[in-house]
Amino acid sequence: MIEMSGMVENIMVYKNGKEAYDKLKAIFLSSEMLPEIILLDLNMPIWDGWQFLDEFTKIPIKTKITIYILTSSNSEEDKENAEKYNLGGNYLIKPISLNEIKTVLAEIER
């Protein structure tokens, strides 16, 4: 769906939170360009989204990366946890439409 929006040049997809963390940390350490946006599912194998955030936020990244939590969870506890990472406004409940994806991408381009 994101590719269909026509607004994204490069997409990185990882199968679990640990893989995402390891690959993104390696990109940071090699001084390669990090993504501008991360769409993070909370329900991933090996490391869930919270474990990813706990570790990823420890990396001293200077560039702005916007993280959106994209999840099927509508629980108040998860929404409150998102607030702890200042991601309350970036909490999207699946399924999301192509128009919602375009809105998110347009906000980032501003």
Biopython code that builds the backbone (N, CA, C, O; Angstrom):
import numpy as np
from Bio.PDB.StructureBuilder import StructureBuilder

atoms = [
    (1, "MET", "N", (0.819, -1.187, 0.000)),
    (1, "MET", "CA", (0.000, 0.000, 0.000)),
    (1, "MET", "C", (0.870, 1.259, 0.000)),
    (1, "MET", "O", (0.561, 2.227, -0.696)),
    (2, "ILE", "N", (1.946, 1.249, 0.772)),
    (2, "ILE", "CA", (2.827, 2.412, 0.810)),
    (2, "ILE", "C", (3.462, 2.629, -0.554)),
    (2, "ILE", "O", (3.573, 3.763, -1.020)),
    (3, "GLU", "N", (3.878, 1.546, -1.191)),
    (3, "GLU", "CA", (4.451, 1.666, -2.526)),
    (3, "GLU", "C", (3.429, 2.230, -3.505)),
    (3, "GLU", "O", (3.784, 3.000, -4.397)),
    (4, "MET", "N", (2.164, 1.852, -3.344)),
    (4, "MET", "CA", (1.108, 2.335, -4.229)),
    (4, "MET", "C", (0.875, 3.831, -4.077)),
    (4, "MET", "O", (0.355, 4.469, -4.993)),
    (5, "SER", "N", (1.248, 4.395, -2.946)),
    (5, "SER", "CA", (1.029, 5.826, -2.738)),
    (5, "SER", "C", (1.865, 6.654, -3.695)),
    (5, "SER", "O", (1.509, 7.792, -4.002)),
    (6, "GLY", "N", (2.979, 6.097, -4.174)),
    (6, "GLY", "CA", (3.851, 6.819, -5.082)),
    (6, "GLY", "C", (4.651, 7.918, -4.402)),
    (6, "GLY", "O", (5.269, 8.740, -5.078)),
    (7, "MET", "N", (4.648, 7.944, -3.084)),
    (7, "MET", "CA", (5.302, 9.024, -2.344)),
    (7, "MET", "C", (6.582, 8.568, -1.645)),
    (7, "MET", "O", (7.203, 9.347, -0.921)),
    (8, "VAL", "N", (6.979, 7.322, -1.856)),
    (8, "VAL", "CA", (8.127, 6.773, -1.147)),
    (8, "VAL", "C", (9.116, 6.207, -2.153)),
    (8, "VAL", "O", (8.736, 5.496, -3.083)),
    (9, "GLU", "N", (10.392, 6.530, -1.957)),
    (9, "GLU", "CA", (11.424, 6.044, -2.865)),
    (9, "GLU", "C", (11.996, 4.695, -2.449)),
    (9, "GLU", "O", (12.262, 3.844, -3.298)),
    (10, "ASN", "N", (12.185, 4.498, -1.150)),
    (10, "ASN", "CA", (12.877, 3.312, -0.677)),
    (10, "ASN", "C", (12.183, 2.784, 0.573)),
    (10, "ASN", "O", (11.919, 3.542, 1.506)),
    (11, "ILE", "N", (11.894, 1.509, 0.593)),
    (11, "ILE", "CA", (11.232, 0.888, 1.741)),
    (11, "ILE", "C", (12.111, -0.245, 2.257)),
    (11, "ILE", "O", (12.573, -1.090, 1.491)),
    (12, "MET", "N", (12.335, -0.249, 3.574)),
    (12, "MET", "CA", (13.042, -1.344, 4.226)),
    (12, "MET", "C", (12.013, -2.096, 5.058)),
    (12, "MET", "O", (11.257, -1.484, 5.812)),
    (13, "VAL", "N", (11.980, -3.406, 4.928)),
    (13, "VAL", "CA", (11.030, -4.223, 5.680)),
    (13, "VAL", "C", (11.825, -5.247, 6.485)),
    (13, "VAL", "O", (12.722, -5.908, 5.963)),
    (14, "TYR", "N", (11.480, -5.363, 7.759)),
    (14, "TYR", "CA", (12.140, -6.321, 8.636)),
    (14, "TYR", "C", (11.093, -7.250, 9.229)),
    (14, "TYR", "O", (9.945, -6.854, 9.431)),
    (15, "LYS", "N", (11.491, -8.487, 9.506)),
    (15, "LYS", "CA", (10.546, -9.517, 9.943)),
    (15, "LYS", "C", (10.254, -9.502, 11.434)),
    (15, "LYS", "O", (9.253, -10.062, 11.880)),
    (16, "ASN", "N", (11.136, -8.853, 12.218)),
    (16, "ASN", "CA", (10.920, -8.805, 13.660)),
    (16, "ASN", "C", (11.639, -7.595, 14.242)),
    (16, "ASN", "O", (12.462, -6.969, 13.573)),
    (17, "GLY", "N", (11.328, -7.275, 15.474)),
    (17, "GLY", "CA", (11.885, -6.089, 16.101)),
    (17, "GLY", "C", (13.389, -6.142, 16.289)),
    (17, "GLY", "O", (14.065, -5.121, 16.162)),
    (18, "LYS", "N", (13.920, -7.315, 16.590)),
    (18, "LYS", "CA", (15.366, -7.460, 16.787)),
    (18, "LYS", "C", (16.109, -7.238, 15.485)),
    (18, "LYS", "O", (17.125, -6.544, 15.456)),
    (19, "GLU", "N", (15.607, -7.823, 14.406)),
    (19, "GLU", "CA", (16.234, -7.631, 13.098)),
    (19, "GLU", "C", (16.203, -6.150, 12.715)),
    (19, "GLU", "O", (17.201, -5.616, 12.230)),
    (20, "ALA", "N", (15.078, -5.494, 12.927)),
    (20, "ALA", "CA", (14.965, -4.070, 12.601)),
    (20, "ALA", "C", (15.980, -3.259, 13.391)),
    (20, "ALA", "O", (16.675, -2.410, 12.831)),
    (21, "TYR", "N", (16.067, -3.518, 14.683)),
    (21, "TYR", "CA", (17.021, -2.797, 15.528)),
    (21, "TYR", "C", (18.456, -3.025, 15.046)),
    (21, "TYR", "O", (19.212, -2.070, 14.867)),
    (22, "ASP", "N", (18.825, -4.282, 14.839)),
    (22, "ASP", "CA", (20.197, -4.597, 14.427)),
    (22, "ASP", "C", (20.553, -3.919, 13.108)),
    (22, "ASP", "O", (21.631, -3.337, 12.982)),
    (23, "LYS", "N", (19.660, -3.990, 12.129)),
    (23, "LYS", "CA", (19.947, -3.404, 10.812)),
    (23, "LYS", "C", (19.990, -1.879, 10.882)),
    (23, "LYS", "O", (20.872, -1.259, 10.289)),
    (24, "LEU", "N", (19.049, -1.272, 11.598)),
    (24, "LEU", "CA", (19.038, 0.190, 11.693)),
    (24, "LEU", "C", (20.226, 0.705, 12.500)),
    (24, "LEU", "O", (20.778, 1.758, 12.182)),
    (25, "LYS", "N", (20.617, -0.012, 13.520)),
    (25, "LYS", "CA", (21.802, 0.391, 14.288)),
    (25, "LYS", "C", (23.046, 0.301, 13.409)),
    (25, "LYS", "O", (23.904, 1.182, 13.461)),
    (26, "ALA", "N", (23.150, -0.753, 12.604)),
    (26, "ALA", "CA", (24.288, -0.899, 11.690)),
    (26, "ALA", "C", (24.318, 0.244, 10.677)),
    (26, "ALA", "O", (25.389, 0.764, 10.361)),
    (27, "ILE", "N", (23.161, 0.635, 10.171)),
    (27, "ILE", "CA", (23.090, 1.770, 9.242)),
    (27, "ILE", "C", (23.582, 3.033, 9.936)),
    (27, "ILE", "O", (24.356, 3.798, 9.361)),
    (28, "PHE", "N", (23.138, 3.254, 11.169)),
    (28, "PHE", "CA", (23.570, 4.427, 11.934)),
    (28, "PHE", "C", (25.084, 4.407, 12.152)),
    (28, "PHE", "O", (25.751, 5.419, 11.937)),
    (29, "LEU", "N", (25.624, 3.281, 12.572)),
    (29, "LEU", "CA", (27.056, 3.177, 12.865)),
    (29, "LEU", "C", (27.919, 3.329, 11.620)),
    (29, "LEU", "O", (29.065, 3.770, 11.713)),
    (30, "SER", "N", (27.384, 2.971, 10.459)),
    (30, "SER", "CA", (28.137, 3.099, 9.208)),
    (30, "SER", "C", (27.951, 4.474, 8.570)),
    (30, "SER", "O", (28.475, 4.737, 7.488)),
    (31, "SER", "N", (27.216, 5.335, 9.234)),
    (31, "SER", "CA", (26.949, 6.703, 8.758)),
    (31, "SER", "C", (26.146, 6.743, 7.467)),
    (31, "SER", "O", (26.145, 7.752, 6.762)),
    (32, "GLU", "N", (25.468, 5.654, 7.160)),
    (32, "GLU", "CA", (24.566, 5.673, 6.013)),
    (32, "GLU", "C", (23.313, 6.447, 6.394)),
    (32, "GLU", "O", (23.090, 6.760, 7.563)),
    (33, "MET", "N", (22.509, 6.747, 5.398)),
    (33, "MET", "CA", (21.301, 7.530, 5.638)),
    (33, "MET", "C", (20.222, 6.673, 6.292)),
    (33, "MET", "O", (19.811, 5.644, 5.755)),
    (34, "LEU", "N", (19.777, 7.119, 7.455)),
    (34, "LEU", "CA", (18.696, 6.429, 8.162)),
    (34, "LEU", "C", (17.352, 6.797, 7.551)),
    (34, "LEU", "O", (17.242, 7.814, 6.866)),
    (35, "PRO", "N", (16.333, 5.985, 7.787)),
    (35, "PRO", "CA", (15.009, 6.322, 7.249)),
    (35, "PRO", "C", (14.447, 7.577, 7.918)),
    (35, "PRO", "O", (14.800, 7.904, 9.051)),
    (36, "GLU", "N", (13.581, 8.262, 7.205)),
    (36, "GLU", "CA", (12.905, 9.435, 7.753)),
    (36, "GLU", "C", (11.694, 9.028, 8.579)),
    (36, "GLU", "O", (11.242, 9.770, 9.451)),
    (37, "ILE", "N", (11.179, 7.846, 8.294)),
    (37, "ILE", "CA", (9.969, 7.372, 8.968)),
    (37, "ILE", "C", (10.111, 5.887, 9.284)),
    (37, "ILE", "O", (10.690, 5.123, 8.512)),
    (38, "ILE", "N", (9.577, 5.501, 10.421)),
    (38, "ILE", "CA", (9.499, 4.089, 10.798)),
    (38, "ILE", "C", (8.043, 3.789, 11.122)),
    (38, "ILE", "O", (7.436, 4.451, 11.963)),
    (39, "LEU", "N", (7.489, 2.788, 10.448)),
    (39, "LEU", "CA", (6.159, 2.276, 10.777)),
    (39, "LEU", "C", (6.398, 1.032, 11.621)),
    (39, "LEU", "O", (6.931, 0.034, 11.137)),
    (40, "LEU", "N", (6.006, 1.101, 12.868)),
    (40, "LEU", "CA", (6.358, 0.075, 13.840)),
    (40, "LEU", "C", (5.131, -0.688, 14.308)),
    (40, "LEU", "O", (4.199, -0.105, 14.861)),
    (41, "ASP", "N", (5.137, -1.993, 14.083)),
    (41, "ASP", "CA", (4.073, -2.845, 14.605)),
    (41, "ASP", "C", (4.430, -3.224, 16.038)),
    (41, "ASP", "O", (5.594, -3.493, 16.332)),
    (42, "LEU", "N", (3.463, -3.250, 16.914)),
    (42, "LEU", "CA", (3.726, -3.647, 18.297)),
    (42, "LEU", "C", (3.845, -5.154, 18.441)),
    (42, "LEU", "O", (4.574, -5.642, 19.305)),
    (43, "ASN", "N", (3.138, -5.889, 17.603)),
    (43, "ASN", "CA", (3.067, -7.347, 17.728)),
    (43, "ASN", "C", (3.991, -8.021, 16.724)),
    (43, "ASN", "O", (3.547, -8.559, 15.710)),
    (44, "MET", "N", (5.290, -7.982, 17.028)),
    (44, "MET", "CA", (6.284, -8.621, 16.173)),
    (44, "MET", "C", (6.926, -9.769, 16.943)),
    (44, "MET", "O", (6.958, -9.753, 18.174)),
    (45, "PRO", "N", (7.439, -10.767, 16.220)),
    (45, "PRO", "CA", (8.137, -11.851, 16.911)),
    (45, "PRO", "C", (9.522, -11.404, 17.390)),
    (45, "PRO", "O", (10.021, -10.352, 16.990)),
    (46, "ILE", "N", (10.112, -12.193, 18.224)),
    (46, "ILE", "CA", (11.438, -12.034, 18.824)),
    (46, "ILE", "C", (11.481, -10.802, 19.722)),
    (46, "ILE", "O", (11.558, -10.948, 20.942)),
    (47, "TRP", "N", (11.434, -9.605, 19.168)),
    (47, "TRP", "CA", (11.271, -8.375, 19.952)),
    (47, "TRP", "C", (9.982, -7.734, 19.491)),
    (47, "TRP", "O", (9.773, -7.560, 18.291)),
    (48, "ASP", "N", (9.116, -7.382, 20.419)),
    (48, "ASP", "CA", (7.913, -6.648, 20.021)),
    (48, "ASP", "C", (8.270, -5.174, 19.828)),
    (48, "ASP", "O", (9.424, -4.779, 19.999)),
    (49, "GLY", "N", (7.289, -4.380, 19.479)),
    (49, "GLY", "CA", (7.527, -2.965, 19.222)),
    (49, "GLY", "C", (8.070, -2.212, 20.420)),
    (49, "GLY", "O", (8.886, -1.303, 20.267)),
    (50, "TRP", "N", (7.621, -2.585, 21.615)),
    (50, "TRP", "CA", (8.100, -1.902, 22.823)),
    (50, "TRP", "C", (9.573, -2.205, 23.074)),
    (50, "TRP", "O", (10.334, -1.313, 23.448)),
    (51, "GLN", "N", (9.977, -3.450, 22.873)),
    (51, "GLN", "CA", (11.391, -3.797, 23.044)),
    (51, "GLN", "C", (12.248, -3.049, 22.027)),
    (51, "GLN", "O", (13.331, -2.561, 22.350)),
    (52, "PHE", "N", (11.747, -2.965, 20.784)),
    (52, "PHE", "CA", (12.461, -2.206, 19.757)),
    (52, "PHE", "C", (12.632, -0.758, 20.198)),
    (52, "PHE", "O", (13.736, -0.218, 20.140)),
    (53, "LEU", "N", (11.545, -0.126, 20.639)),
    (53, "LEU", "CA", (11.618, 1.276, 21.063)),
    (53, "LEU", "C", (12.547, 1.469, 22.250)),
    (53, "LEU", "O", (13.311, 2.434, 22.291)),
    (54, "ASP", "N", (12.490, 0.561, 23.213)),
    (54, "ASP", "CA", (13.374, 0.663, 24.377)),
    (54, "ASP", "C", (14.836, 0.742, 23.955)),
    (54, "ASP", "O", (15.599, 1.546, 24.491)),
    (55, "GLU", "N", (15.221, -0.082, 23.008)),
    (55, "GLU", "CA", (16.622, -0.121, 22.574)),
    (55, "GLU", "C", (16.939, 0.956, 21.541)),
    (55, "GLU", "O", (17.992, 1.589, 21.612)),
    (56, "PHE", "N", (16.045, 1.167, 20.591)),
    (56, "PHE", "CA", (16.309, 2.123, 19.507)),
    (56, "PHE", "C", (16.456, 3.542, 20.042)),
    (56, "PHE", "O", (17.266, 4.316, 19.530)),
    (57, "THR", "N", (15.690, 3.887, 21.056)),
    (57, "THR", "CA", (15.767, 5.246, 21.599)),
    (57, "THR", "C", (17.064, 5.492, 22.371)),
    (57, "THR", "O", (17.346, 6.632, 22.740)),
    (58, "LYS", "N", (17.845, 4.466, 22.617)),
    (58, "LYS", "CA", (19.153, 4.625, 23.271)),
    (58, "LYS", "C", (20.253, 5.012, 22.281)),
    (58, "LYS", "O", (21.318, 5.472, 22.691)),
    (59, "ILE", "N", (20.005, 4.830, 20.990)),
    (59, "ILE", "CA", (21.003, 5.165, 19.970)),
    (59, "ILE", "C", (21.036, 6.689, 19.834)),
    (59, "ILE", "O", (19.984, 7.309, 19.673)),
    (60, "PRO", "N", (22.215, 7.304, 19.895)),
    (60, "PRO", "CA", (22.304, 8.774, 19.851)),
    (60, "PRO", "C", (22.150, 9.348, 18.438)),
    (60, "PRO", "O", (23.082, 9.934, 17.886)),
    (61, "ILE", "N", (20.985, 9.172, 17.880)),
    (61, "ILE", "CA", (20.706, 9.634, 16.519)),
    (61, "ILE", "C", (20.416, 11.131, 16.555)),
    (61, "ILE", "O", (19.608, 11.600, 17.357)),
    (62, "LYS", "N", (21.085, 11.873, 15.676)),
    (62, "LYS", "CA", (20.915, 13.327, 15.641)),
    (62, "LYS", "C", (19.848, 13.767, 14.633)),
    (62, "LYS", "O", (19.228, 14.817, 14.800)),
    (63, "THR", "N", (19.641, 12.968, 13.594)),
    (63, "THR", "CA", (18.650, 13.328, 12.580)),
    (63, "THR", "C", (17.249, 12.964, 13.056)),
    (63, "THR", "O", (17.072, 12.086, 13.900)),
    (64, "LYS", "N", (16.265, 13.650, 12.503)),
    (64, "LYS", "CA", (14.878, 13.410, 12.905)),
    (64, "LYS", "C", (14.336, 12.164, 12.204)),
    (64, "LYS", "O", (14.377, 12.051, 10.979)),
    (65, "ILE", "N", (13.839, 11.254, 12.996)),
    (65, "ILE", "CA", (13.142, 10.079, 12.480)),
    (65, "ILE", "C", (11.761, 10.082, 13.115)),
    (65, "ILE", "O", (11.630, 10.087, 14.339)),
    (66, "THR", "N", (10.746, 10.077, 12.287)),
    (66, "THR", "CA", (9.377, 10.040, 12.790)),
    (66, "THR", "C", (8.944, 8.587, 12.892)),
    (66, "THR", "O", (9.015, 7.838, 11.918)),
    (67, "ILE", "N", (8.500, 8.198, 14.068)),
    (67, "ILE", "CA", (8.052, 6.823, 14.288)),
    (67, "ILE", "C", (6.539, 6.822, 14.453)),
    (67, "ILE", "O", (5.988, 7.565, 15.266)),
    (68, "TYR", "N", (5.883, 5.982, 13.674)),
    (68, "TYR", "CA", (4.448, 5.751, 13.807)),
    (68, "TYR", "C", (4.247, 4.327, 14.291)),
    (68, "TYR", "O", (4.813, 3.385, 13.737)),
    (69, "ILE", "N", (3.447, 4.180, 15.313)),
    (69, "ILE", "CA", (3.049, 2.851, 15.753)),
    (69, "ILE", "C", (1.843, 2.461, 14.909)),
    (69, "ILE", "O", (0.814, 3.137, 14.921)),
    (70, "LEU", "N", (1.985, 1.376, 14.189)),
    (70, "LEU", "CA", (0.945, 0.874, 13.299)),
    (70, "LEU", "C", (0.561, -0.499, 13.828)),
    (70, "LEU", "O", (1.314, -1.459, 13.672)),
    (71, "THR", "N", (-0.608, -0.595, 14.453)),
    (71, "THR", "CA", (-0.933, -1.811, 15.190)),
    (71, "THR", "C", (-2.420, -2.136, 15.138)),
    (71, "THR", "O", (-3.248, -1.280, 14.826)),
    (72, "SER", "N", (-2.737, -3.361, 15.443)),
    (72, "SER", "CA", (-4.141, -3.760, 15.566)),
    (72, "SER", "C", (-4.640, -3.545, 16.991)),
    (72, "SER", "O", (-5.828, -3.718, 17.266)),
    (73, "SER", "N", (-3.738, -3.169, 17.899)),
    (73, "SER", "CA", (-4.101, -3.003, 19.308)),
    (73, "SER", "C", (-4.815, -1.679, 19.555)),
    (73, "SER", "O", (-4.306, -0.606, 19.230)),
    (74, "ASN", "N", (-5.994, -1.783, 20.131)),
    (74, "ASN", "CA", (-6.767, -0.600, 20.502)),
    (74, "ASN", "C", (-6.775, -0.433, 22.027)),
    (74, "ASN", "O", (-7.629, 0.268, 22.570)),
    (75, "SER", "N", (-5.827, -1.075, 22.714)),
    (75, "SER", "CA", (-5.836, -1.061, 24.178)),
    (75, "SER", "C", (-5.354, 0.281, 24.723)),
    (75, "SER", "O", (-4.440, 0.901, 24.179)),
    (76, "GLU", "N", (-5.983, 0.706, 25.796)),
    (76, "GLU", "CA", (-5.597, 1.963, 26.447)),
    (76, "GLU", "C", (-4.176, 1.867, 26.990)),
    (76, "GLU", "O", (-3.437, 2.852, 26.974)),
    (77, "GLU", "N", (-3.792, 0.696, 27.467)),
    (77, "GLU", "CA", (-2.437, 0.512, 27.996)),
    (77, "GLU", "C", (-1.387, 0.777, 26.915)),
    (77, "GLU", "O", (-0.386, 1.446, 27.170)),
    (78, "ASP", "N", (-1.619, 0.250, 25.707)),
    (78, "ASP", "CA", (-0.676, 0.486, 24.614)),
    (78, "ASP", "C", (-0.649, 1.962, 24.227)),
    (78, "ASP", "O", (0.415, 2.515, 23.951)),
    (79, "LYS", "N", (-1.811, 2.594, 24.208)),
    (79, "LYS", "CA", (-1.855, 4.026, 23.879)),
    (79, "LYS", "C", (-1.110, 4.848, 24.932)),
    (79, "LYS", "O", (-0.424, 5.812, 24.592)),
    (80, "GLU", "N", (-1.241, 4.476, 26.199)),
    (80, "GLU", "CA", (-0.518, 5.168, 27.272)),
    (80, "GLU", "C", (0.988, 4.934, 27.146)),
    (80, "GLU", "O", (1.780, 5.852, 27.359)),
    (81, "ASN", "N", (1.379, 3.712, 26.802)),
    (81, "ASN", "CA", (2.803, 3.434, 26.579)),
    (81, "ASN", "C", (3.348, 4.271, 25.430)),
    (81, "ASN", "O", (4.479, 4.753, 25.495)),
    (82, "ALA", "N", (2.557, 4.448, 24.385)),
    (82, "ALA", "CA", (2.982, 5.275, 23.253)),
    (82, "ALA", "C", (3.267, 6.703, 23.710)),
    (82, "ALA", "O", (4.206, 7.339, 23.232)),
    (83, "GLU", "N", (2.459, 7.199, 24.628)),
    (83, "GLU", "CA", (2.664, 8.554, 25.165)),
    (83, "GLU", "C", (4.019, 8.668, 25.858)),
    (83, "GLU", "O", (4.649, 9.725, 25.810)),
    (84, "LYS", "N", (4.469, 7.607, 26.494)),
    (84, "LYS", "CA", (5.766, 7.627, 27.185)),
    (84, "LYS", "C", (6.915, 7.874, 26.210)),
    (84, "LYS", "O", (7.963, 8.391, 26.596)),
    (85, "TYR", "N", (6.713, 7.506, 24.955)),
    (85, "TYR", "CA", (7.713, 7.728, 23.912)),
    (85, "TYR", "C", (7.372, 8.962, 23.070)),
    (85, "TYR", "O", (7.978, 9.189, 22.023)),
    (86, "ASN", "N", (6.412, 9.747, 23.525)),
    (86, "ASN", "CA", (5.914, 10.914, 22.775)),
    (86, "ASN", "C", (5.358, 10.514, 21.413)),
    (86, "ASN", "O", (5.508, 11.244, 20.433)),
    (87, "LEU", "N", (4.724, 9.365, 21.358)),
    (87, "LEU", "CA", (4.163, 8.862, 20.106)),
    (87, "LEU", "C", (2.643, 8.750, 20.156)),
    (87, "LEU", "O", (2.045, 8.072, 19.321)),
    (88, "GLY", "N", (2.026, 9.398, 21.111)),
    (88, "GLY", "CA", (0.577, 9.298, 21.239)),
    (88, "GLY", "C", (-0.165, 9.742, 19.994)),
    (88, "GLY", "O", (-1.154, 9.123, 19.603)),
    (89, "GLY", "N", (0.305, 10.802, 19.374)),
    (89, "GLY", "CA", (-0.325, 11.293, 18.148)),
    (89, "GLY", "C", (0.052, 10.486, 16.930)),
    (89, "GLY", "O", (-0.509, 10.683, 15.852)),
    (90, "ASN", "N", (0.997, 9.579, 17.090)),
    (90, "ASN", "CA", (1.468, 8.753, 15.988)),
    (90, "ASN", "C", (1.052, 7.296, 16.172)),
    (90, "ASN", "O", (1.795, 6.380, 15.819)),
    (91, "TYR", "N", (-0.122, 7.094, 16.719)),
    (91, "TYR", "CA", (-0.633, 5.755, 17.007)),
    (91, "TYR", "C", (-1.750, 5.466, 16.015)),
    (91, "TYR", "O", (-2.831, 6.048, 16.107)),
    (92, "LEU", "N", (-1.497, 4.578, 15.073)),
    (92, "LEU", "CA", (-2.460, 4.254, 14.023)),
    (92, "LEU", "C", (-2.943, 2.822, 14.199)),
    (92, "LEU", "O", (-2.146, 1.899, 14.374)),
    (93, "ILE", "N", (-4.250, 2.653, 14.150)),
    (93, "ILE", "CA", (-4.836, 1.323, 14.329)),
    (93, "ILE", "C", (-5.151, 0.714, 12.965)),
    (93, "ILE", "O", (-5.833, 1.317, 12.136)),
    (94, "LYS", "N", (-4.631, -0.507, 12.755)),
    (94, "LYS", "CA", (-4.871, -1.226, 11.502)),
    (94, "LYS", "C", (-6.299, -1.752, 11.469)),
    (94, "LYS", "O", (-6.894, -1.992, 12.520)),
    (95, "PRO", "N", (-6.841, -1.929, 10.304)),
    (95, "PRO", "CA", (-6.254, -1.619, 9.005)),
    (95, "PRO", "C", (-6.352, -0.123, 8.707)),
    (95, "PRO", "O", (-7.277, 0.555, 9.153)),
    (96, "ILE", "N", (-5.389, 0.371, 7.950)),
    (96, "ILE", "CA", (-5.435, 1.776, 7.557)),
    (96, "ILE", "C", (-5.591, 1.854, 6.044)),
    (96, "ILE", "O", (-5.200, 0.943, 5.314)),
    (97, "SER", "N", (-6.159, 2.942, 5.600)),
    (97, "SER", "CA", (-6.450, 3.110, 4.177)),
    (97, "SER", "C", (-5.279, 3.783, 3.460)),
    (97, "SER", "O", (-4.366, 4.312, 4.093)),
    (98, "LEU", "N", (-5.326, 3.751, 2.150)),
    (98, "LEU", "CA", (-4.324, 4.426, 1.338)),
    (98, "LEU", "C", (-4.335, 5.925, 1.628)),
    (98, "LEU", "O", (-3.278, 6.555, 1.664)),
    (99, "ASN", "N", (-5.517, 6.498, 1.834)),
    (99, "ASN", "CA", (-5.600, 7.931, 2.151)),
    (99, "ASN", "C", (-4.915, 8.248, 3.474)),
    (99, "ASN", "O", (-4.265, 9.285, 3.599)),
    (100, "GLU", "N", (-5.054, 7.364, 4.465)),
    (100, "GLU", "CA", (-4.368, 7.584, 5.748)),
    (100, "GLU", "C", (-2.854, 7.522, 5.571)),
    (100, "GLU", "O", (-2.127, 8.313, 6.172)),
    (101, "ILE", "N", (-2.381, 6.595, 4.757)),
    (101, "ILE", "CA", (-0.943, 6.502, 4.473)),
    (101, "ILE", "C", (-0.471, 7.783, 3.802)),
    (101, "ILE", "O", (0.570, 8.328, 4.168)),
    (102, "LYS", "N", (-1.224, 8.266, 2.828)),
    (102, "LYS", "CA", (-0.842, 9.503, 2.136)),
    (102, "LYS", "C", (-0.812, 10.684, 3.098)),
    (102, "LYS", "O", (0.061, 11.545, 2.990)),
    (103, "THR", "N", (-1.750, 10.734, 4.033)),
    (103, "THR", "CA", (-1.774, 11.814, 5.028)),
    (103, "THR", "C", (-0.530, 11.763, 5.899)),
    (103, "THR", "O", (0.092, 12.794, 6.156)),
    (104, "VAL", "N", (-0.165, 10.578, 6.353)),
    (104, "VAL", "CA", (1.037, 10.413, 7.181)),
    (104, "VAL", "C", (2.269, 10.864, 6.407)),
    (104, "VAL", "O", (3.091, 11.614, 6.934)),
    (105, "LEU", "N", (2.404, 10.417, 5.167)),
    (105, "LEU", "CA", (3.571, 10.769, 4.369)),
    (105, "LEU", "C", (3.611, 12.263, 4.069)),
    (105, "LEU", "O", (4.686, 12.863, 4.052)),
    (106, "ALA", "N", (2.455, 12.863, 3.833)),
    (106, "ALA", "CA", (2.403, 14.307, 3.578)),
    (106, "ALA", "C", (2.824, 15.094, 4.815)),
    (106, "ALA", "O", (3.508, 16.110, 4.692)),
    (107, "GLU", "N", (2.431, 14.648, 5.991)),
    (107, "GLU", "CA", (2.826, 15.318, 7.236)),
    (107, "GLU", "C", (4.335, 15.290, 7.410)),
    (107, "GLU", "O", (4.926, 16.258, 7.889)),
    (108, "ILE", "N", (4.946, 14.209, 7.030)),
    (108, "ILE", "CA", (6.390, 14.071, 7.194)),
    (108, "ILE", "C", (7.133, 14.987, 6.231)),
    (108, "ILE", "O", (8.194, 15.512, 6.570)),
    (109, "GLU", "N", (6.589, 15.183, 5.038)),
    (109, "GLU", "CA", (7.248, 16.033, 4.049)),
    (109, "GLU", "C", (7.251, 17.498, 4.450)),
    (109, "GLU", "O", (8.037, 18.276, 3.908)),
    (110, "ARG", "N", (6.397, 17.895, 5.380)),
    (110, "ARG", "CA", (6.343, 19.305, 5.801)),
    (110, "ARG", "C", (7.541, 19.711, 6.574)),
    (110, "ARG", "O", (7.643, 20.863, 6.996)),
]
sb = StructureBuilder()
sb.init_structure("model")
sb.init_model(0)
sb.init_chain("A")
sb.init_seg("    ")
for serial, (resi, resn, name, xyz) in enumerate(atoms, 1):
    if name == "N":
        sb.init_residue(resn, " ", resi, " ")
    sb.init_atom(name, np.array(xyz, "f"), 0.0, 1.0, " ", f" {name:<3s}", serial, name[0])
structure = sb.get_structure()
